[in-house]
Amino acid sequence: MTRLLPRSTRWRVALFAALASAVVLGLGSYWFVHTLQSGLENNARARASDKVDTLLALLNSGVTPADVPTRYPKGGGYMISLQAADCSLGSTKKFSDDQSVRIYGPDCVIVQPFGLDDQLYSTARTKNRRYAVLSAEKLDPVGLETVANAQQLLWGAVPAASLLIGAVAWFAVRRSLRAVGAIRAEVDGVRARDLGRRVPVPDSGDEITELAVTMNEMLARLDRSVQRQSQFTADASHELRTPLASMRTQLEVQLAHPDRLDWRRSCENAVLDVSRMETLTGDLLLLSKLDAGQPAGVTRIALAELVTGHVAARLPRDGVEVRTEIHAGPVVQGHRGRLERVLRNLADNAERHAASRVTITLTEAGGHAVLAVRDDGPGIPAEDRERVFDRFVRLDDDRAREADGGSGLGLAIAAEIARTHGGTLRVAESTSGACLELRLPLA
């Protein structure tokens, strides 16, 4: 299929600029010439109208048409006749001494110049409606020459100006696209292992600068994402390798010394490792879905019902009491299963560190539902309150995992679920222990 427009942005912009300027300048030139012409014609009509008024004043005062040229000697260009009569049809012709005045009887007079093609006319009748007066005025010759010169000048100036504007647009776009070419060349050289490169930022301060800044921000996000993904993959491999290594060791020892080990105990340990791997792979799958932004079914959820149902179904732990303080009944839009996962992760984390008590509080504030989970444990140091939401992060006092210890993904998953629901999860100030606060917008 044939292209009507050039592929080059420079040529397209130059072409459009030239065409647009030609249209605008052409219309402006037409208006200018038309205004000059109209001014000349209006001036001629005004002079003809003034002459008619003067002639009518003479005729209404009793002066006969034949005597008007002597009373108005310098007012050439008019005809006085009987109403509905044509002076040229009169049978009697008499010329005065002034050959520019032709008298066709006492009631018909023509004063030259009259009847020319370049004259404008004005007509009127006397009060007694006996005589008709037709006045003629020529257009100003100087004005006509000015209009002709303006037309001739504009016929050449408009195309020249349009071409000049198109050329200026071509060079301006070419200069701007140099920066775009440099950005394209730099981005073309970026590879997955070289995301630390950045595109040059021109100092023009225009949209090209904004594009370069945005590209650099995008590259920085990609760099962080790749680094995070690499770290995530390494941590996941390490976490999966530990239970696999444990299972392999137990099986090898069992096979090497079948008569010295308890098969049942070995199978129980293997089941624990498999359960840990199953939990970890489930957490990894959920994180991948959250990172990919996969949609989930959204419904209206009453958080008070969610909290009471979770606490009622929760298995008690020796020495730790879980209680609730519900001060409001907020309703939010979200995925029930994922919000239950947030609550479970927060409660599990608090129970793992609590000395004797975990308190779940539900309130409303500033158009948000506020769910706070507190424990009376050692708390979270201020320097770790942001890091605690990173993946596979365990604080120093938690690195020696218990049998039910976490993999360091619980709070990371909770934070991601809060983000996908338009909310936030943070470590709030607490006088004792740790307080994790979840905020979700009300439905």
N, C-alpha and C positions, 0 to 999 in steps of 0.2 A: 504494500500500500504506500502510495507516494505521500511524503511529508510536506505539508504546506509551510511549515516553519522550520528554521534551522535548528540543529541540535544544540549548538553553542548558546549558553546563557547570555554571553556578551552580545552576540548578534541579535538574539531575541529581544533583549532589553533595549538595544540601540534601535531596532526596527520599531518597536512599540513607542519608544520616545519620539522618534522622527514622525511617525504617523499621528500620534497624539498632538504633537506641537503643530503639525501641518493643519490638522482640523481646527485647533484652537486659534492659531494665527489666521487661518483662512476665514473663519467666522468673524474674528475681530476686525480683519481688514474689510470684509463685506459691510459690517456694521459702520465702520469709520467712513467708508466711501458713501454709503447710503445716507449717513447723517449729513455729510457735506452737501450732497445733492438735494436732500430735503431742505436744508437751510437756504440754499439758493432759491429753490422754488417757493418756499414760504416768504422769503424776502420780496420776490417778484409779485406774488399775490397781494402782499401788504401794500406795495406801491400802486398796484392796479386798483385796489380797493380805495386807497386814499384819493386817487385821481377820479374815481367814480363819485365819491362824496363831493369833491370840488365841482365837478360838472353838474351834478344834481342841484347843488346850491345855486349855481348860475341859472339853470333852467327854471327852478322853482321861483326865482326872483323876477322872472319875466323876460329874460334874455332869450332871443330866438336862436335856434341851432346855427343859423348862418352867421350870427354875430359872436358865437362862443369863441371861435379861433382868435378874434381880435381881443377879447377880454381875457383869454387864457392862452397867450401866444406860445409858451414853452411847454405845453402839455401834450406833445404829440403822442399818437398811438391810441386813437379812440374813434368810435363811430356813434353818431346821434341820428336816430331815425324815428319816424312815426311807429307806433306800436304795431307789431306784426307786419312791418314793411321793410323792404330791402332797398337800400339807397342805390344799389347798382342797377335796379330796374327802372329808375326814374327816367322820364323822357327828356327832361331838360337838364343839360349839363353845362355847368358854368365853372370856370377855374379862376381862382383868385390870382393875385400877383405872385403869391407864394405857391410854387408848384407842388409843395408837400401837402397842400390843403385842397381837397376836391369837394365842391358844393354841388349837390344834386337838388336844387330847389331850396326854398327857405326852410324846409323841415328835415332835410337830410344832409349830413356832413360827415366826411371821412377825413381824418387827419393822420397822415403817414408818420412813422411806419406802422402799418396795420395789416393783419392777415398773414404774418410770417409764421414759419413752422416752429421757431424756437421761442414763441411768445406764449404767455399765460394770460388768461382773461378773467375779468370780473364784470358782472352785469347788474343793472338795477333799473327801476322805472321812477319817473317823477311822481309827485304827490297826486296830480290829476290823472296819472297813468296814461298821459298822452304820448310822451316820448320814452323810448328805450335807449339806455346808454350802455355801450359795450366798450370797456377799457382794456388795453393790451399793454404788457410790459415784457421786455426781453430779459432773459437770464443774464446775470452779470458775467461778461466775457472773461474777466480775470478769475472769477470763481470757477467758471467752466474749465479754464486752463489748469487751475489748481487741482480740480477733481481728476482731470485727464492725467496730469503728472503723477498724482497719488496712485491712480490705478496702475499706471505703467511701472511705477516704483515697486508697488506691493506685489505685482505679478512676478517680479524677480526676487524680491526680498524674502517672501514667505518660503519658497523652496530652499533658498540658501540658509535661512535661519533654521529650518527643520533639519537639514543635513548637518548643520553645525551642532545642534542639540543632540542629534543621534550620535555624532562623533564624540562629543563630550561624555555622553552616557556610556559609550563603548569603552573609553579610556578609564572612566571612573569605576565601572564594573570590573574591568581588567585588573585595576589596582587592588580592589577589594578581594577579588578571587585569588590573588597571589597568596594571601594569608590562608584562604581555604585550601589551596593546593599544598601549602606547607603542612597544614593540619592533616590532610588526606594522606600525604606521604608518610608522616610520622605514625598515623594510626595503621597504615598498611604494613608497617614494619613491626607492629606490636604482636608478640606471640604469647602463648600461655605462660612461658617461663620468663617473660620480659615485661611483665605488667607494671614494673616500676617506671617505665618511660612515660614522659608527659609531652603533650603537644605544645608548640610555641604559642604564647599569648601576645597578640599585637597590642600596641599601646594606643590604638585608635579610639577605644572606649565605645565602639558601636556594637551592633549585633554580632559581628564576627568575633569580637572580644568575648562577648557573652557565650558564644558557641564554644570557643576554645576553653573557657573556664568550665563550662558544663561537661565538655569532653574529658577534661582532667579530673573532674569530680567523678565521672563515670568510671574512668580508669582506676581511680583510687578505690572506688567501691568494688570493682572487679578484683583488684589486687587483694583487698581485705577478704573478699568472698573466697578467692582461690586459696589464700593462706588458711582461712578458717576451715575450708573444706579439706585441705591437706592435713591440718591438725586433727580435724574430726575423724578422718579416715585412719590416721595413725593411732589415735586414742581408741577408736572402736576396735581396730585390729588387736591392740594390746589387751583391751578388756575381754575380747572373745578368746584370745590365746590363753589367758590364765585358766579358765575352767576346762578348756580343751587339753591343756597340758596336764592338769590335775587328773582328768579322766584317763588320759593315756598312761600316766604313771601308775594309777591304780590297776588298770587292766594288765599292764605289763608285769607288775608285781604279782597279780593274781595268777597270771598264766605261768610265771616262773616258779611260784611257790603255791600251788593250789591246795596243798595240805596244811599250810601254816596260817592262812588268812580266813577271815569270816566272810563268806560270799554275801551274806545278807547285808552286813555292814558296808561292804564295798558297793553293793547295788544302791543302798540308801545314799551314800556319798555321791555316786554317779547321778542319781536322780536330782540331788540338790544342785549339782553343777549344771545339769540339763535345764533345770528350772531357772537358774540364774541366766543361762544363755537365752532361754526363751523370753524372759523378761527384758533382757538387754536388746534382743533383736526386735521385740515389739516396740520398745522405746525408740529405737533407731528408725523403724518404719514410720512411727507417728511423727518424729521430727522431720523426716524427709517429706511427708505430706504437708506439714506446716510450712516448711521452707518453700515448697513448690506452690503454696497458696491454693491447694485443692479445696474446692467449696464443700461445705458440710451443711446438712439440713438445719435450718434455723427456725426456732419456735419461741414462743413466750414462756419464760421459765420463772417460777416463783422461787427466789433464793431461800426463803425461810423454810419452805417444804423440802428443798434440796438438802439444806443443812441438817434439819431434824431427821430426815430419812437416812442420811449418811451416818450420823452419830448413833442412831438406833441400830443400824446393821453392823456397826464397827465391832470387831472382836476386842474385848478388853485386854489390856496389858498389865501385868503385875506391877503394882506400885505407882501407876500413872492414871490419873482421873481425867477424862475428857468431858468438859461441860460446855454448855452454850449460853449465850446472852443475846437474845433476839429483841432488838428495840424497834424494828420496822419490818415491813413486808414488801421489799422492793421486787419489781418484776423487770427482767431484762430480756433482750433478744439474743439467742445464742444456741449452741449445740449442747444438748443436755449431757451427753456422754463425755464431751471434752471438759465441760465445767465441773462435772463430777470428778474427772481426773485431776483437775487443778485442786479441788478441795481435798482429795485423797492424798495427793503429793504433799500439800502443805501440812495436813494433819500428821502424816507419817513422819515428815521431817521434824515437826515439833515434838512428837511423841518420842522420837529416837533421841532427842537431846534434853527432854524434860526431866526434872528431878522428881516431881510428883504430880504436876498438874498442867493440862493444856486447856486453854479457853478460846472458844470460837465466838466472835462477836459480829453481829450483823446490824448495820445502821444505814441511813441515807444522809448524804451531804452534797450540796451543790449540784443536784441533778445526777448524782452517781450513787450506785449501791456500793457500800464499803464493807468488805469482809476481812476481818483481822483475825489472825491465828497467832496466839501468844503461848509461850512456854516459860517455865521458871528455871530453865537451864543456864548454862554459862553465857549465852548470848553470842552475837556476831560482832567481831571487832570492826570499828569504823572503816579501816582500810580495806576490809574484805566485803563490804556491803554491795559493791558493784560486781566484784569478781565472783560472788557466790552464785550468780545467775548464769555464768559461763558453763559450757558443756564439759563434763568429766572433771569438774572441779570439786575437790574435797578439802576442807580446811585441815590444818595440821593435826588437830586433836581427833580428827575423824578418819585419818588415813588407815589406821588399823581397823579394818572392817570386821564387823561382827557377822554372824551367819545371816542376819537379816539386814545387813547394811546395804546402802544404795550404791549405785554405780556413778553417781555424780550427774545424773541426767534429770532428776526429779524437778528441781527448781528451774532448770533450763526449759523443760517442757511446759511447766506452769507459766513461765514468763512469755513463751511463744504463743500459748493459747490465749493469754490475756491480751497480747498484742493483736492477734487475729480477730478478737472480739471488740476491738476499739478501746481496750482498757489498759491498765498499767499494773505492774506488780513491783513492789519495792520493800526494802527493809525500813520500817518506821522506827522512830525513837521509842524506847521502852526503858522504864526504870529498873526492870529486872528481866533477865532472859532475853529472848529474841521475839520480835513482832513482825510478821510478814503481812502486808496490807495489799489486798486486791481491790481495785476500783474498776467498775463497769458502768457504762452509761445506761440510764434507765430507758425502758422501752416506751 
